[in-house]
Every structure is written in C-alpha cells, then in structure tokens.
C-alpha cells in the first residue's frame, strides 16, 4: 500500500503504532487498517518552549503545510494541540504562533489538524506528530447510521483481510449490527453471496442505511432473527463467517455472553463449509477461551491478535473449521 516504504519499526513502549519512512505521503490516505497517520518529527530539545525557536518551528509549520496539501479537496481550517499541559502558557504561545504561520484556527476540541506533543520515545528530546488527514482514517464516509456497539472500521478491515477474501466466498455475518463487517468485506472485493442476521430491528435498520450509503444494498440479504433460528442460513453453506458478538458494556450482558459465544461457535460450524474460515472479535477473552476448548472438535485457532478499541483490548480470533 505504501510504495517505497522502508525502516518499518516498532515504537518503544507502544503496541498500537509503528514508525516508517515513505517517499510519497499520498498513499497513506488509502490505508484501510490504520486508524490515523501522523508525520513524526523529533527534536533534541529539553522542553517544548524551545520548539518556538527559529531553528525548530519552521519544521512544524512545513509539516502542517504538507497536511494541508494532502487535504486540498476538503481543506483544513482548524487545529488542536494534544499535549500534557496543553492549556499552559507555553502551549498557548505555540498555538498563537502556529495560527499566525498556518492560517488555521486553534480549537480545544475536535480540530481538523491534530498536533501532538510528547516526550521523545527514542531519545531525550520531544516529538511532534502532525495528523495527515482531516479525520481519522477509521471514520468511513459510508457510515451514515451510528450504533453504540459498532466495531471500529479499521479493525473490521483487518478482520476481513485475515480471511483472504475471494470472489467465490459465500459470507455470513451473524449479529451484524450496523453492518461494519459486511461493508468492509464487500469493499475489499466481490463475494458470491453475503448475509447479515441480527435480532435487533433497530440494528438492521442502521445496517440497511449504511449499506445504502456504501452502494451495497443489492449485494446483501438481511435477516431478522436469533443466530440459532432456522432460515437465515439459506444461501449457504458459508465459506467465511465474520462476527463481533456483544461485549456486555454497550450491548448484551456479561452474564449471558458465555452461552452466546458457545451458540455462535456451534451454529457457525453447522452453516459453514468443511473448510470455512471464521473471524471473531471479542473482549470476553476468558469466555472465548473456555468456549473454544469445548468446541475443539469444531474449530481450531489459526491466529490470535490483540487490538485496541475504544479503551478496550479485545482480540481477533481467526478460526478454521474442522471437517
């Protein structure tokens, strides 16, 4: 996705970021599994006050200019500083300087351009990170209908990628909610069939609205019902199953989630092909592990990946059906 990328490396102390060097910034706008891209600058200075000097300040302004250039179609108009003590006199002066130099208006919430100041993770100085996109890449244009438990779209895209999408796939999305997994799968490539099922009519309405926004209405069959109900499996058996069962915070209840996860594994096995792949995102790690042990004759774990989502640390399980 990033031609000429090099020096890809982990960020010390961070599990949710990588550093890399690229020759062209434009392709970052097309990344699907990255929440947000930042241009990272490092300065060997003892304190943020030094960043306002003529030696360092122009580099920050130049980075903001690059972000403005990337967003010409939808221009940046405001900026927000993210830093410990962002309301201190030092950062207020920096904000005034940046406003004068860039023409952007400083704000305290949201902000088209996010400028993050933090102590260097690789040295003794300070890092400045300038977000290159007006909104996080996880903010999809097709999301016209919200849902309190909607999965982050970048995580959904990563789940889809783990299935190695093929045009011959017959895809099912039990507990489809507002349709994030279905939409990301179909945007990744065509499928022979796609079915979404949910017991909540409001969730199905939201799913239908988002499918319409994405131009995918005619490519998905939506069914109202519990995953244990008969009927929705018509069009199967399914090669790929994608699921994001309730975590018990915004939807569902922790007390019933073990039975729900067990039903999901059993029902998915019933409607899947002999070589079905299933990807499950869950925050109920202990429950999922117990259910997988009991379902060891049905599914085997091919991969397990920890991710970050809205303050939680759920895991993605890539499972393969045992014939």
KOLBA-834033 format. One record per residue: residue in one letter; x, y, z of N, C-alpha, C in turn. Coordinates in steps of 0.05 Angstrom, whole numbers, padded with zeros to 5 digits, always signed. Last residue first. Layout:
AXYZXYZXYZ ...
This chain:
X-00268-00608+00191-00289-00624+00176-00301-00646+00194 X-00261-00552+00230-00252-00579+00227-00274-00596+00214 X-00250-00486+00208-00269-00507+00215-00256-00534+00211 X-00208-00439+00238-00212-00457+00216-00230-00480+00224 X-00205-00371+00260-00211-00399+00265-00215-00414+00239 X-00176-00318+00289-00180-00330+00263-00182-00360+00267 X-00197-00270+00334-00191-00298+00331-00197-00307+00302 X-00175-00211+00362-00186-00223+00338-00178-00252+00337 X-00192-00183+00426-00175-00200+00409-00190-00209+00384 X-00192-00118+00459-00203-00143+00450-00183-00159+00433 X-00183-00076+00500-00162-00091+00487-00173-00118+00478 X-00213-00009+00503-00213-00038+00508-00189-00051+00493 X-00214+00042+00485-00206+00038+00512-00205+00008+00520 X-00230+00033+00431-00246+00049+00450-00240+00043+00479 X-00187-00017+00420-00213-00007+00411-00228+00007+00434 X-00133-00054+00396-00141-00032+00413-00167-00020+00402 X-00118-00125+00396-00121-00099+00383-00131-00079+00404 X-00084-00186+00387-00094-00166+00406-00095-00139+00393 X-00099-00245+00353-00087-00218+00351-00100-00199+00371 X-00087-00309+00333-00100-00294+00354-00085-00267+00357 X-00099-00361+00286-00085-00337+00294-00101-00323+00316 X-00125-00410+00284-00103-00406+00266-00086-00381+00273 X-00155-00457+00325-00145-00429+00324-00122-00427+00305 X-00208-00497+00301-00181-00495+00311-00172-00466+00307 X-00273-00526+00316-00256-00504+00306-00228-00506+00317 X-00295-00574+00334-00308-00559+00313-00289-00539+00300 X-00269-00595+00376-00275-00614+00355-00288-00600+00331 X-00267-00553+00411-00242-00561+00397-00247-00581+00375 X-00304-00528+00442-00311-00531+00414-00286-00541+00398 X-00282-00522+00492-00304-00541+00489-00311-00547+00460 X-00244-00484+00478-00235-00511+00488-00258-00531+00486 X-00277-00442+00464-00260-00455+00443-00250-00482+00452 X-00298-00429+00513-00316-00439+00492-00300-00453+00470 X-00252-00410+00540-00267-00434+00550-00284-00446+00528 X-00239-00366+00507-00220-00389+00510-00234-00414+00520 X-00284-00334+00514-00278-00345+00487-00259-00368+00490 X-00280-00321+00569-00303-00336+00559-00297-00349+00532 X-00232-00292+00568-00234-00317+00584-00257-00334+00574 X-00247-00249+00533-00225-00267+00527-00228-00293+00542 X-00289-00212+00510-00293-00233+00530-00272-00255+00527 X-00283-00182+00468-00269-00172+00492-00272-00192+00514 X-00274-00205+00400-00288-00206+00427-00270-00194+00448 X-00285-00223+00335-00274-00202+00352-00288-00202+00378 X-00271-00277+00293-00288-00267+00315-00272-00245+00330 X-00276-00308+00232-00261-00288+00247-00280-00276+00267 X-00271-00371+00200-00287-00353+00217-00269-00334+00232 X-00274-00409+00142-00258-00392+00159-00276-00374+00175 X-00289-00477+00123-00298-00450+00130-00277-00436+00147 X-00286-00526+00099-00262-00510+00102-00267-00482+00109 X-00338-00545+00098-00317-00561+00111-00292-00545+00116 X-00379-00486+00110-00368-00508+00093-00347-00523+00109 X-00426-00472+00163-00402-00468+00148-00395-00492+00130 X-00469-00482+00195-00475-00469+00170-00450-00465+00153 X-00446-00507+00240-00469-00520+00226-00473-00509+00198 X-00409-00471+00258-00400-00497+00248-00421-00510+00231 X-00443-00431+00275-00425-00425+00253-00414-00451+00241 X-00465-00457+00320-00482-00450+00296-00465-00445+00272 X-00421-00461+00354-00435-00485+00345-00451-00479+00320 X-00404-00408+00361-00386-00428+00351-00400-00452+00340 X-00453-00385+00381-00440-00375+00357-00422-00396+00345 X-00461-00413+00429-00480-00416+00407-00468-00407+00381 X-00417-00393+00457-00418-00422+00452-00438-00427+00429 X-00429-00339+00461-00405-00347+00446-00406-00377+00439 X-00477-00344+00492-00477-00332+00466-00453-00340+00449 X-00459-00366+00540-00478-00381+00524-00479-00371+00495 X-00427-00322+00555-00415-00349+00551-00433-00366+00534 X-00462-00279+00561-00443-00279+00538-00430-00306+00534 X-00495-00270+00603-00505-00288+00582-00485-00292+00559 X-00467-00235+00635-00478-00259+00647-00487-00279+00626 X-00457-00190+00605-00435-00209+00611-00445-00236+00620 X-00502-00174+00555-00497-00176+00583-00475-00197+00588 X-00514-00125+00501-00511-00152+00513-00505-00151+00543 X-00477-00064+00492-00498-00082+00485-00493-00110+00498 X-00437-00039+00521-00457-00022+00507-00481-00039+00499 X-00417-00086+00550-00416-00059+00560-00438-00042+00547 X-00419-00136+00526-00431-00134+00552-00429-00106+00564 X-00401-00144+00476-00381-00146+00497-00393-00143+00525 X-00432-00183+00424-00433-00162+00444-00413-00167+00466 X-00390-00208+00370-00411-00211+00390-00410-00189+00411 X-00376-00203+00311-00368-00185+00332-00389-00187+00354 X-00356-00244+00256-00374-00239+00280-00360-00221+00300 X-00361-00277+00195-00349-00254+00209-00368-00247+00232 X-00345-00332+00156-00363-00321+00176-00348-00300+00192 X-00340-00362+00093-00329-00342+00112-00351-00333+00130 X-00369-00400+00066-00340-00403+00067-00328-00385+00088 X-00431-00431+00083-00414-00407+00081-00385-00413+00083 X-00479-00470+00044-00461-00465+00067-00441-00442+00061 X-00526-00414+00041-00501-00427+00049-00497-00453+00035 X-00575-00400+00026-00554-00388+00010-00527-00399+00018 X-00601-00399+00091-00606-00403+00062-00585-00388+00046 X-00594-00385+00143-00571-00399+00130-00577-00406+00101 X-00641-00365+00162-00621-00346+00152-00598-00359+00138 X-00669-00413+00177-00677-00396+00155-00656-00378+00144 X-00674-00419+00249-00671-00431+00222-00679-00410+00201 X-00637-00388+00303-00661-00392+00287-00654-00405+00260 X-00591-00375+00327-00599-00403+00329-00624-00409+00313 X-00587-00321+00320-00569-00337+00304-00576-00367+00306 X-00652-00292+00314-00630-00301+00331-00612-00319+00314 X-00670-00242+00264-00674-00267+00280-00649-00272+00297 X-00677-00217+00200-00681-00212+00228-00686-00238+00243 X-00629-00210+00149-00649-00227+00162-00652-00220+00191 X-00609-00185+00086-00611-00181+00115-00634-00198+00126 X-00564-00196+00036-00590-00204+00045-00590-00201+00076 X-00528-00153-00009-00531-00165+00018-00560-00173+00024 X-00526-00125-00055-00507-00147-00052-00509-00161-00026 X-00558-00081-00057-00566-00104-00073-00548-00128-00070 X-00530-00043-00024-00556-00054-00016-00563-00080-00031 X-00484-00015-00031-00482-00044-00030-00508-00058-00024 X-00470+00039-00025-00478+00029-00051-00478-00001-00053 X-00461+00059+00024-00438+00047+00011-00444+00037-00017 X-00512+00075+00038-00492+00095+00035-00467+00085+00020 X-00536+00023+00042-00545+00042+00021-00524+00064+00016 X-00509+00005+00087-00506-00009+00062-00514+00009+00038 X-00530+00041+00124-00501+00042+00118-00495+00027+00092 X-00584+00025+00125-00577+00052+00118-00547+00055+00110 X-00580-00028+00142-00591-00022+00115-00584+00006+00106 X-00560-00019+00194-00545-00034+00174-00554-00028+00146 X-00603+00007+00217-00578+00021+00215-00560+00007+00194 X-00640-00036+00215-00646-00010+00201-00620+00006+00197 X-00614-00072+00248-00618-00079+00219-00624-00054+00203 X-00618-00045+00297-00592-00051+00285-00594-00057+00256 X-00673-00047+00303-00660-00021+00301-00632-00024+00289 X-00684-00102+00309-00693-00088+00285-00680-00061+00281 X-00641-00151+00330-00650-00124+00337-00658-00109+00311 X-00619-00198+00314-00645-00200+00327-00657-00172+00332 X-00589-00206+00250-00589-00194+00276-00617-00195+00288 X-00548-00223+00195-00570-00230+00212-00567-00217+00240 X-00530-00219+00127-00527-00208+00154-00552-00215+00170 X-00495-00249+00074-00519-00249+00091-00512-00237+00118 X-00474-00254+00007-00469-00242+00033-00495-00240+00049 X-00440-00289-00046-00464-00283-00031-00456-00270-00004 X-00392-00283-00072-00414-00297-00086-00440-00292-00072 X-00362-00217-00071-00368-00243-00058-00391-00256-00073 X-00309-00170-00088-00335-00183-00091-00337-00209-00076 X-00273-00132-00038-00275-00147-00062-00302-00161-00064 X-00275-00096+00003-00249-00109-00002-00249-00125-00028 X-00327-00083+00007-00309-00062-00004-00282-00074-00010 X-00345-00128+00032-00353-00124+00004-00337-00102-00009 X-00322-00122+00084-00316-00145+00067-00323-00140+00038 X-00343-00073+00101-00314-00075+00096-00307-00100+00080 X-00397-00090+00105-00389-00069+00086-00359-00070+00080 X-00396-00129+00145-00406-00135+00119-00396-00115+00098 X-00375-00099+00189-00360-00122+00178-00370-00129+00150 X-00416-00060+00196-00388-00053+00190-00373-00075+00178 X-00471-00064+00208-00461-00073+00182-00432-00068+00176 X-00495-00056+00257-00499-00035+00237-00483-00040+00211 X-00505-00124+00270-00506-00097+00280-00510-00077+00257 X-00499-00179+00260-00486-00160+00241-00487-00131+00251 X-00502-00232+00280-00501-00209+00298-00488-00185+00283 X-00464-00264+00227-00482-00266+00250-00479-00242+00268 X-00452-00258+00166-00445-00241+00188-00466-00243+00210 X-00424-00298+00114-00446-00294+00133-00435-00277+00156 X-00409-00308+00045-00402-00295+00070-00427-00292+00088 X-00377-00345+00000-00404-00341+00010-00400-00332+00039 X-00326-00329-00047-00335-00332-00019-00365-00328-00016 X-00306-00320-00097-00324-00343-00094-00335-00347-00065 X-00271-00279-00092-00296-00273-00105-00316-00296-00102 X-00240-00277-00027-00241-00287-00055-00269-00282-00066 X-00198-00253+00026-00223-00252+00010-00220-00263-00019 X-00171-00274+00076-00161-00275+00048-00184-00276+00028 X-00185-00264+00127-00199-00286+00113-00189-00290+00085 X-00156-00220+00143-00147-00246+00153-00161-00269+00139 X-00186-00179+00122-00161-00186+00108-00151-00213+00117 X-00227-00174+00160-00233-00183+00132-00208-00193+00118 X-00198-00154+00202-00212-00180+00205-00217-00191+00177 X-00184-00104+00181-00163-00123+00188-00175-00152+00190 X-00234-00081+00178-00219-00085+00153-00196-00105+00158 X-00247-00078+00232-00263-00094+00214-00248-00100+00188 X-00209-00041+00248-00208-00068+00259-00224-00087+00241 X-00229+00003+00220-00202-00007+00214-00198-00035+00224 X-00279+00011+00244-00278+00002+00216-00250-00008+00208 X-00298-00014+00306-00281+00005+00292-00276-00006+00264 X-00366-00035+00311-00337-00041+00312-00322-00020+00297 X-00418-00007+00349-00406-00011+00323-00376-00016+00325 X-00451+00002+00392-00431-00020+00394-00417-00026+00368 X-00485+00044+00379-00467+00046+00402-00446+00025+00404 X-00485+00067+00313-00494+00046+00331-00475+00045+00354 X-00505+00110+00258-00489+00102+00281-00501+00079+00296 X-00505+00117+00190-00521+00108+00213-00503+00099+00235 X-00467+00127+00152-00489+00147+00155-00506+00141+00180 X-00410+00111+00133-00424+00108+00159-00444+00131+00163 X-00380+00120+00088-00405+00105+00084-00421+00104+00110 X-00333+00143+00103-00353+00160+00090-00380+00146+00088 X-00305+00126+00166-00312+00119+00139-00335+00137+00128 X-00256+00136+00206-00281+00150+00201-00289+00146+00172 X-00205+00116+00206-00226+00098+00215-00254+00110+00212 X-00173+00158+00194-00180+00140+00172-00202+00120+00180 X-00195+00218+00227-00182+00192+00227-00190+00174+00204 X-00196+00276+00184-00209+00259+00204-00193+00233+00205 X-00156+00298+00154-00174+00316+00168-00190+00300+00190 X-00089+00271+00161-00116+00270+00150-00135+00287+00167 X-00041+00273+00187-00041+00280+00159-00069+00280+00146 X-00022+00301+00248-00040+00283+00234-00043+00292+00205 X+00041+00306+00271+00021+00322+00257+00003+00302+00241 X+00078+00305+00330+00065+00288+00310+00042+00304+00298 X+00140+00315+00358+00116+00329+00349+00104+00312+00326 X+00179+00297+00414+00168+00290+00388+00144+00308+00383 X+00239+00318+00448+00209+00319+00445+00202+00311+00417 X+00294+00282+00477+00281+00307+00469+00250+00305+00468 X+00320+00235+00485+00316+00252+00509+00301+00278+00502 X+00291+00180+00449+00313+00197+00457+00306+00213+00482 X+00245+00156+00432+00270+00145+00423+00295+00161+00432 X+00202+00183+00447+00202+00155+00454+00228+00141+00447 X+00201+00248+00474+00211+00230+00454+00210+00201+00464 X+00140+00274+00500+00169+00268+00504+00177+00246+00484 X+00096+00305+00453+00102+00286+00474+00132+00283+00477 X+00043+00335+00419+00069+00339+00431+00073+00319+00453 X+00006+00334+00360+00011+00320+00385+00040+00325+00394 X-00044+00363+00327-00015+00366+00331-00009+00356+00359 X-00093+00353+00279-00085+00347+00306-00055+00348+00308 X-00136+00390+00241-00108+00382+00242-00101+00378+00272 X-00189+00400+00256-00183+00387+00230-00155+00375+00230 X-00220+00391+00318-00197+00402+00304-00191+00386+00278 X-00241+00371+00380-00241+00363+00352-00216+00374+00338 X-00228+00427+00422-00240+00401+00417-00241+00396+00387 X-00202+00476+00420-00195+00458+00442-00208+00430+00440 X-00169+00507+00364-00193+00499+00379-00184+00480+00401 X-00140+00557+00322-00137+00538+00344-00163+00533+00358 X-00144+00559+00252-00156+00570+00277-00152+00549+00299 X-00091+00571+00205-00111+00553+00217-00120+00565+00244 X-00050+00600+00185-00077+00609+00178-00098+00591+00189 X+00003+00589+00198-00011+00570+00181-00038+00580+00171 X+00024+00629+00231+00041+00618+00209+00025+00601+00189 X-00015+00640+00268-00005+00662+00251+00010+00651+00227 X-00021+00589+00292-00044+00602+00279-00035+00624+00259 X+00029+00582+00314+00021+00565+00293-00003+00577+00277 X+00029+00622+00354+00049+00623+00332+00040+00606+00308 X-00013+00604+00386-00015+00631+00373+00005+00633+00349 X+00008+00556+00403-00016+00556+00387-00019+00582+00373 X+00052+00574+00433+00057+00558+00409+00032+00558+00391 X+00024+00599+00474+00041+00615+00456+00047+00600+00430 X+00000+00554+00496-00018+00575+00485-00001+00593+00466 X+00044+00526+00513+00029+00515+00491+00009+00536+00479 X+00060+00561+00555+00079+00552+00534+00063+00543+00509 X+00016+00566+00590+00025+00589+00574+00043+00581+00551 X-00026+00506+00583-00005+00522+00596+00003+00546+00578 X-00060+00471+00561-00071+00497+00567-00051+00515+00582 X-00033+00423+00557-00038+00438+00532-00050+00466+00537 X-00012+00387+00593-00009+00416+00598-00015+00433+00574 X+00006+00341+00546+00003+00344+00575+00008+00374+00581 X-00028+00352+00484-00004+00351+00500-00011+00352+00529 X-00052+00370+00423-00054+00348+00443-00028+00346+00458 X-00083+00424+00393-00058+00414+00405-00065+00392+00426 X-00117+00429+00332-00119+00425+00361-00092+00413+00371 X-00141+00473+00281-00122+00454+00292-00126+00452+00322 X-00180+00485+00221-00175+00488+00249-00152+00468+00257 X-00183+00474+00167-00189+00502+00176-00182+00506+00205 X-00166+00438+00109-00163+00441+00138-00168+00470+00146 X-00210+00425+00054-00188+00440+00067-00190+00439+00098 X-00216+00378+00015-00232+00384+00038-00214+00399+00058 X-00177+00378-00024-00205+00373-00032-00224+00380-00010 X-00129+00383+00004-00139+00405-00012-00168+00402-00020 X-00099+00351+00038-00128+00354+00043-00140+00377+00027 X-00046+00354+00027-00059+00328+00023-00089+00330+00025 X-00035+00407+00042-00033+00399+00014-00048+00373+00009 X-00039+00403+00097-00059+00420+00082-00059+00412+00053 X+00005+00371+00108-00022+00361+00114-00043+00377+00099 X+00045+00407+00092+00042+00381+00077+00014+00369+00083 X+00038+00446+00131+00033+00453+00103+00030+00428+00086 X+00054+00418+00175+00025+00425+00173+00019+00433+00144 X+00108+00415+00163+00092+00390+00165+00063+00396+00163 X+00123+00469+00165+00125+00455+00140+00108+00429+00140 X+00115+00478+00220+00098+00493+00201+00099+00478+00174 X+00157+00447+00240+00129+00441+00247+00110+00454+00227 X+00201+00473+00218+00196+00444+00211+00167+00437+00218 X+00200+00524+00242+00193+00521+00213+00188+00492+00205 X+00217+00513+00296+00189+00520+00290+00182+00516+00260 X+00273+00508+00301+00255+00484+00301+00227+00490+00291 X+00299+00557+00297+00313+00533+00288+00294+00509+00284 X+00268+00596+00319+00271+00596+00290+00285+00572+00279 X+00229+00565+00372+00252+00580+00362+00253+00578+00331 X+00191+00535+00395+00182+00560+00382+00204+00576+00370 X+00214+00494+00422+00203+00488+00395+00194+00514+00381 X+00227+00508+00473+00248+00511+00453+00237+00507+00425 X+00183+00493+00502+00187+00521+00497+00207+00526+00475 X+00186+00438+00513+00171+00447+00490+00175+00477+00483 X+00255+00421+00530+00228+00428+00537+00213+00439+00513 X+00304+00406+00508+00298+00397+00535+00269+00402+00543 X+00310+00376+00443+00306+00400+00459+00297+00391+00487 X+00316+00349+00389+00333+00346+00413+00332+00372+00429 X+00257+00326+00360+00273+00349+00366+00290+00344+00391 X+00223+00293+00307+00237+00291+00332+00256+00315+00335 X+00160+00282+00277+00184+00298+00279+00197+00295+00306 X+00117+00247+00237+00131+00247+00262+00157+00262+00260 X+00053+00251+00213+00081+00257+00206+00095+00262+00232 X+00006+00198+00221+00018+00223+00231+00046+00226+00218 X-00056+00167+00207-00027+00171+00200-00018+00198+00210 X-00101+00125+00242-00093+00152+00235-00063+00153+00228 X-00113+00070+00238-00133+00089+00249-00126+00117+00241 X-00107+00025+00185-00093+00044+00202-00113+00065+00212 X-00129-00005+00146-00127-00017+00173-00111+00000+00192 X-00129+00023+00098-00155+00014+00109-00153+00004+00138 X-00101+00078+00064-00097+00056+00082-00124+00049+00095 X-00104+00123+00032-00119+00099+00023-00116+00075+00042 X-00070+00161+00050-00099+00167+00051-00116+00143+00044 X-00019+00144+00039-00029+00139+00066-00059+00144+00068 X-00005+00160-00013-00018+00134-00009-00029+00129+00019 X+00020+00212-00004-00007+00210-00014-00020+00183-00010 X+00074+00214+00011+00054+00214+00032+00026+00208+00021 X+00129+00180-00011+00106+00195-00020+00084+00192+00001 X+00169+00152+00014+00177+00172-00006+00154+00189-00015 X+00172+00138+00084+00160+00135+00058+00170+00158+00040 X+00189+00102+00142+00196+00124+00124+00183+00118+00097 X+00154+00090+00204+00166+00081+00179+00173+00106+00163 X+00132+00063+00266+00145+00084+00251+00155+00074+00225 X+00070+00041+00293+00096+00035+00281+00106+00061+00268 X+00027+00026+00349+00038+00044+00329+00064+00033+00318 X+00010+00000+00394-00010+00007+00375+00000+00025+00353 X+00046-00008+00434+00038-00032+00419+00019-00025+00396 X+00102+00027+00457+00075+00029+00445+00069+00003+00429 X+00154+00024+00475+00133+00029+00494+00105+00031+00483 X+00180+00045+00413+00186+00036+00440+00163+00044+00460 X+00149+00025+00356+00153+00048+00373+00157+00039+00401 X+00181-00017+00306+00162-00013+00329+00169+00013+00343 X+00190+00001+00237+00200-00008+00263+00179-00002+00285 X+00212+00004+00172+00188-00001+00189+00198-00012+00216 X+00248+00023+00132+00253+00027+00160+00228+00024+00178 X+00202+00041+00079+00227+00029+00090+00229+00036+00119 X+00163+00044+00019+00164+00044+00049+00190+00030+00058 X+00155+00046-00035+00179+00058-00024+00181+00058+00006 X+00084+00050-00030+00108+00046-00047+00133+00060-00035 X+00042+00024+00010+00059+00047+00012+00085+00042-00005 X+00016-00024+00000+00000+00000+00000+00017+00025+00000 
